[in-house]
Amino acid sequence: MPKMKTHRATAKRIKVTGSGKLMRRRAGRGHYRLAKGKHRFRRLERDSGLAKGDEKVAKRMLGL
């Protein structure tokens, strides 16, 4: 049986922490920065955990 390949697009978007959690970037930081307000924009800086439903699929794509 051949080796399983990592889905490269998923690997670029999702990082695995030391404890094994999957972290992703938050949406909404691309453009229209001035319309959003500084508090909202600062809040969007932080990484967010992946939803439980998406975690199973993402782990399989990453080969975990």
Secondary structure, DSSP 4 states (H G I P E B T S, - for coil): -PPPPP-HHHHHHEEE-TTS-EEEPPS--SS--TTT-HHHHHHTTS-EEPPHHHHHHHHHHHT-
